[in-house]
Amino acid sequence: MFKISGLGVFAVFLLHVLDTECIMWHLDPNTHKCLKEELQQNVPVTGEYDISEAVNQKVDYVVKDSKGHVLSQKEDISKGKFSFVTETYDSYEICFISRVIQGRGVAQEVSLITKHGVEAKQYEGIQEAAKLKPIEVELRRLEDLSNDIVHDFSVMRRREEEMRDTNESTNTRVLYFSIFSMCC
């Protein structure tokens, strides 16, 4: 049997909470690939992309919300960064579009790293601006992380209450419908 210490459980939970994602894929010529994610309101998002070079091919990216509003966009990219802050709880989509100018194209390798919430914050800049020691910066990062966890739990609690209310109202309707069906 394996024994898991409290520190081990915390480490696994911390790794789960840290929202850093890296993905790599091949983008065929004259195609597009989109990735979607649901995010809460006022969440900072940063990303880094790296695309392999190909002759006579260009790659564009665009970040949109579910209503089609463009949050970030760039054409003819090879390597760079993007960032935005979510305005509402919504589904956000980042698309990479390959265009072949002339001739036959080849598949390009796309690497994307995204960070959300606390991980997207630039603590190095905070350290320099406030002249903080490294331990103070780490404490500030941990404080932000714990506040983020508390916020996530409150959101889950609110959603649980909404689902419970929906379930109870549905059960009440079924009860009244059953009684009505038996009487008629």
URLIN-V41012 format. One record per backbone hydrogen bond with DSSP energy under -0.5 kcal/mol. CO is the residue of the C=O (numbers start at 1). NH is the residue of the N-H. If there is no record, write none. Layout:
BEGIN
co | nh
CO | NH
CO | NH
END
This chain:
BEGIN
co | nh
2 | 4
3 | 5
5 | 9
6 | 10
7 | 11
8 | 12
9 | 13
10 | 14
11 | 15
12 | 16
13 | 17
14 | 18
18 | 20
19 | 21
19 | 116
21 | 114
23 | 112
25 | 110
26 | 28
27 | 108
28 | 31
31 | 98
33 | 96
35 | 94
37 | 92
39 | 90
40 | 43
42 | 44
43 | 86
44 | 117
45 | 84
46 | 115
47 | 82
48 | 113
49 | 80
50 | 111
54 | 57
56 | 101
56 | 102
58 | 99
59 | 77
60 | 97
61 | 74
62 | 95
63 | 71
63 | 72
64 | 93
65 | 68
69 | 65
69 | 71
72 | 63
74 | 61
78 | 51
80 | 49
82 | 47
84 | 45
86 | 42
88 | 90
90 | 39
90 | 92
91 | 66
92 | 37
93 | 64
94 | 35
95 | 62
96 | 33
97 | 60
99 | 58
99 | 101
108 | 27
108 | 110
109 | 52
110 | 25
111 | 50
112 | 23
113 | 48
114 | 21
115 | 46
116 | 119
117 | 120
118 | 121
121 | 123
122 | 126
123 | 127
124 | 128
125 | 129
126 | 130
127 | 131
127 | 132
133 | 137
134 | 138
135 | 139
136 | 140
137 | 141
138 | 142
139 | 143
140 | 144
141 | 145
142 | 146
143 | 147
144 | 148
145 | 149
146 | 150
147 | 151
148 | 152
149 | 153
150 | 154
151 | 155
152 | 156
153 | 157
154 | 158
155 | 159
156 | 160
157 | 161
158 | 162
159 | 163
160 | 164
161 | 165
162 | 166
163 | 167
164 | 168
165 | 169
166 | 170
167 | 171
168 | 172
169 | 173
170 | 174
171 | 175
172 | 176
173 | 177
174 | 178
175 | 179
176 | 180
177 | 181
178 | 182
179 | 183
180 | 184
END
